[in-house]
Amino acid sequence: MFDNIAPDYDRLNHLLSLDVDKLWRRYALKEVVDGTRQVVLDVACGTGDSTVAVARAAAPGSRIVGSDISTGMMSFVLEKARKAGVEDRVTVVQGDCEDLPYADEEFDRVTCAFGVRNFEHKEKGLEEMHRVLKPGGKVVILELSVPGNPFIAVLYGLYFKHLLPFIGGMISGEKAAYKYLPASVYAFPKPEAFSRMLEEAGFREVRHKYLSLGLCSMYTGKKDLSL
């Protein structure tokens, strides 16, 4: 499905979110880069918006790895990196989030922007993120969420369940994909439940923050230095 929508994915993301997704990524970026040379893994990197953003903001000598199960999505990453002038910092590797092809404790940061809801087994994916993080490392996750305010939630539902699938399907020709999107968001665990999942995967100091009136959630967690 993601291979099929890859050519229109970026255009539709920005159109359907009114470009607010770019703001959300900037929030996450502040949690990822710290001014030092870093090795960062962007899980479920898609077409590489977050991968390239991290590469542009990271300190010289940093290495950013984009990983996704969809080769169609990843086919756009290196060209974006080249246009941004950071192709020397970015590599892409096809990989399953539930069986990441990396050694234990390989990365300073692990990020995932709008991809965890697509994991078949979320607990396993989170455990894998924890495994490949260095002690003291941080995970930063962005995920779409349902607003808590009842009035906003009603408007959100009308747009997200009806208008968005219509527009997305009309432009991409993949109506099923844009019906799947709202269904996957509504099925995603509530913030309290997902925060517990992060803790059960081994993360500590887990924090959740709503962005844009609850349209998006940002989660962070750290790996114990003692591990």
C-alpha positions, 0 to 999 in steps of 0.5 A, spaced: 500 500 500 505 504 501 509 503 495 503 505 491 502 511 494 509 513 495 509 518 489 503 522 492 505 521 499 509 528 500 504 532 497 498 529 500 501 530 507 502 537 506 496 538 503 491 534 508 495 537 514 495 544 511 503 544 512 502 543 520 506 536 519 512 540 518 511 544 525 510 537 528 517 535 525 520 541 528 518 540 535 521 533 535 527 535 532 529 539 538 528 533 542 533 529 537 539 533 536 543 536 541 549 539 538 554 533 538 556 528 533 550 523 533 548 516 530 541 517 529 536 511 526 529 514 523 525 508 523 519 507 518 522 513 515 517 513 509 520 518 504 525 521 508 522 528 511 524 527 518 531 523 516 533 529 512 531 534 517 535 531 522 541 530 517 540 538 516 540 540 524 545 535 526 552 536 528 558 535 523 560 528 523 553 525 524 550 519 521 543 519 520 540 512 518 533 511 515 529 505 515 523 502 512 519 496 510 517 500 503 522 500 498 517 505 494 517 510 500 525 509 501 526 511 494 525 518 495 530 519 501 537 520 498 534 524 492 531 529 498 538 528 502 542 530 495 537 536 494 538 538 501 546 538 501 546 532 506 547 526 502 554 524 505 550 524 512 544 519 510 544 512 508 538 508 507 536 501 509 530 496 508 528 493 514 522 491 518 521 495 525 520 489 529 526 486 527 531 491 526 538 489 522 542 493 527 547 491 533 545 492 540 546 499 543 548 502 536 544 509 536 544 515 540 537 517 538 531 513 535 526 517 531 519 515 528 514 520 525 507 517 524 509 510 523 508 506 530 501 506 528 503 501 522 507 496 526 503 490 526 506 488 533 507 495 537 510 492 543 516 488 539 517 494 535 518 498 541 523 493 544 527 493 538 528 501 538 530 500 545 535 494 544 539 499 538 539 505 543 545 506 547 545 507 554 543 514 555 540 514 548 533 517 547 527 515 543 522 520 540 516 518 537 511 523 533 504 520 532 497 522 530 492 523 535 485 524 536 483 531 540 480 530 547 476 537 546 469 534 544 467 540 540 474 539 536 474 532 536 467 532 532 470 537 527 476 532 526 472 526 525 468 529 520 474 531 516 478 525 518 473 520 516 470 523 510 473 529 507 480 526 507 479 519 504 475 523 499 481 528 497 486 523 498 483 517 494 481 522 488 489 525 488 492 518 489 488 513 486 488 509 492 482 510 496 483 504 501 490 507 503 486 514 505 481 510 509 486 506 512 489 512 515 483 515 520 482 508 522 489 506 524 489 513 528 482 511 532 485 504 533 492 507 536 492 506 544 491 512 548 497 516 550 496 513 557 496 506 554 502 508 549 506 511 555 505 504 559 507 500 552 514 505 552 515 503 559 514 496 558 519 496 553 524 498 557 524 506 557 524 511 563 522 518 564 517 517 558 513 523 557 507 525 552 506 532 549 500 534 545 501 538 539 496 543 535 490 542 540 491 534 540 492 533 533 499 530 534 502 527 540 510 527 541 513 521 546 520 521 549 523 516 553 530 514 555 534 508 556 537 507 562 545 509 563 546 502 567 544 498 561 
